[in-house]
């Protein structure tokens, strides 16, 4: 081999050695970059899973809270509906009592609501037709003032209206139930729930 061939061969050997070294370094750098990229990707995935899990927990809590609130709202409405139904039933029962019980209730109401002065009592048309014969005397016995019976029927379904001068006291069952609705609702609520 001639001197030039040896030099070329030496250059090729040196070039191969340098190229191998550069390729080895490049492969090491590539492996480091790939490893770093994999680690970063795993970290991003892990953080994403953690964020997703936290979000799922948050969404679940909000869903449970909303469901609890809706359940309470539905229960409250059901309780109000039951109380309203019971009050309406109570009003219906009071309006449809047998005559003896009905007029005994009217007597107690006159005793409670009458004023210590002379007044006029007005009944609805239905009640005027079924008044017991001695009922006015019974009302005057329990009233705090003298009561006379109006000849004109009141526009009420059940109960009565007391008139004292120009002032009317509506003692119809509808008015009393409406006026006492909150108290009656509270009592019914305590009894039922």
C-alpha positions in Angstrom: 0.0 0.0 0.0 1.2 3.3 -0.9 1.5 6.3 1.4 -1.5 7.9 0.0 -3.6 4.8 0.5 -2.5 4.6 4.1 -3.4 8.3 4.6 -6.8 7.8 3.0 -7.3 4.7 5.1 -6.3 6.6 8.2 -8.6 9.5 7.3 -11.4 7.0 6.8 -10.7 5.4 10.1 -10.6 8.7 11.8 -13.7 9.8 10.0 -15.5 6.5 11.0 -14.3 7.0 14.6 -15.5 10.7 14.7 -18.8 9.7 12.9 -19.3 6.9 15.4 -18.6 9.2 18.2 -21.0 11.9 16.8 -23.7 9.2 16.1 -23.2 7.8 19.6 -23.6 11.2 21.2 -26.6 11.9 19.0 -28.2 8.6 20.0 -27.5 9.4 23.7 -29.0 12.9 23.3 -32.0 11.4 21.4 -32.5 8.8 24.1 -32.3 11.5 26.8 -34.8 13.7 24.8 -37.2 10.7 24.4 -36.9 9.7 28.1 -37.5 13.4 29.1 -40.5 13.6 26.7 -41.9 10.3 28.0 -41.5 11.5 31.6 -43.1 14.8 30.8 -45.9 13.0 28.9 -46.5 10.7 31.9 -46.5 13.7 34.3 -49.0 15.5 32.0 -51.2 12.4 31.9 -50.9 11.9 35.7 -51.8 15.6 36.3 -54.7 15.2 33.8 -55.9 12.2 35.7 -55.6 14.0 39.0 -57.5 17.0 37.6 -60.1 14.8 36.0 -60.5 12.8 39.3 -60.9 16.1 41.2 -63.3 17.4 38.7 -65.3 14.2 38.8 -65.5 14.4 42.7 -66.5 18.1 42.4 -69.2 17.3 39.8 -70.4 14.4 41.9 -70.6 16.6 45.1 -72.5 19.3 43.2 -74.9 16.7 41.7 -75.5 15.1 45.2 -76.1 18.6 46.6 -78.5 19.5 43.9 -80.3 16.1 44.3 -80.6 16.7 48.1 -81.9 20.2 47.5 -84.5 18.9 45.0 -85.5 16.1 47.4 -86.1 18.7 50.2 -88.0 20.9 47.8 -90.2 18.0 46.7 -90.7 16.9 50.3 -91.7 20.4 51.4 -94.2 20.7 48.5 -95.6 17.3 49.4 -96.0 18.3 53.1 -97.6 21.6 52.1 -100.0 19.7 49.7 -100.9 17.3 52.5 -101.5 20.1 55.0 -103.6 22.0 52.4 -105.6 18.8 51.7 -106.2 18.2 55.4 -107.3 21.8 56.0 -109.7 21.6 53.1 -111.0 18.3 54.4 -111.4 19.8 57.8 -113.4 22.8 56.4 -115.5 20.4 54.4 -116.2 18.2 57.4 -117.2 21.4 59.5 -119.5 22.6 56.7 -121.2 19.2 56.5 -121.7 18.3 60.1 -125.1 16.9 61.1 -127.4 19.7 62.1 -127.1 19.2 65.9 -123.3 19.2 65.8 -123.2 22.1 63.3 -125.4 24.4 65.4 -123.6 23.3 68.6 -120.4 24.5 66.8 -122.1 27.8 65.8 -123.1 28.3 69.5 -119.5 27.9 70.6 -118.4 30.3 67.9 -121.0 33.0 68.9 -119.8 32.6 72.5 -116.2 33.2 71.4 -116.7 36.0 68.8 -119.7 38.0 70.1 -119.1 41.5 71.5 -120.6 42.9 74.7 -123.2 45.0 72.8 -126.3 44.4 70.8 -125.8 43.0 67.4 -127.4 41.2 64.4 -126.5 37.7 63.3 -126.7 36.8 59.6 -126.7 33.2 58.3 -126.4 31.9 54.8 -129.6 30.9 53.0 -129.0 27.1 53.6 -128.5 27.7 57.3 -131.6 30.0 57.6 -133.8 27.2 56.3 -132.6 24.7 58.9 -132.2 26.8 62.1 -133.5 25.0 65.2 -136.6 26.5 66.6 -135.1 27.8 69.9 -131.7 28.6 68.4 -131.8 32.4 68.8 -132.6 32.0 72.5 -129.6 29.6 72.8 -127.3 32.1 71.1 -128.5 35.0 73.4 -127.8 32.7 76.4 -124.1 32.4 75.4 -123.6 35.8 73.7 -122.0 38.7 75.6 -124.7 41.1 74.1 -128.2 40.7 72.8 -128.4 39.2 69.3 -131.2 39.5 66.8 -131.6 37.4 63.6 -131.3 39.1 60.3 -134.1 38.3 57.8 -131.7 38.7 54.9 -129.4 35.8 54.2 -125.7 36.5 54.0 -123.7 35.4 50.9 -121.8 32.7 52.8 -121.7 29.0 52.6 -121.4 28.1 56.3 -121.0 30.0 59.6 -122.4 33.5 60.2 -121.7 37.2 60.1 -122.1 39.4 63.2 -123.0 43.0 62.7 -122.4 45.6 65.3 -123.5 49.1 64.1 -121.8 49.5 60.8 -119.1 46.9 61.5 -119.3 43.3 60.3 -117.4 40.5 61.8 -117.1 37.6 59.3 -117.4 34.3 61.1 -118.0 32.2 58.0 -116.1 29.0 58.1 -114.2 30.0 55.0 -113.1 33.3 56.6 -112.1 31.7 59.9 -110.1 28.9 58.1 -108.5 31.5 55.9 -107.6 33.8 58.8 -106.3 30.9 60.9 -104.6 29.1 57.9 -101.0 29.7 59.1 -101.8 28.6 62.7 -103.8 25.6 61.5 -101.0 24.7 59.0 -98.4 24.8 61.8 -100.6 22.6 64.0 -101.4 20.2 61.2 -97.6 20.0 60.3 -96.7 19.2 63.9 -99.4 16.5 64.1 -98.5 15.0 60.7 -94.7 15.3 60.7 
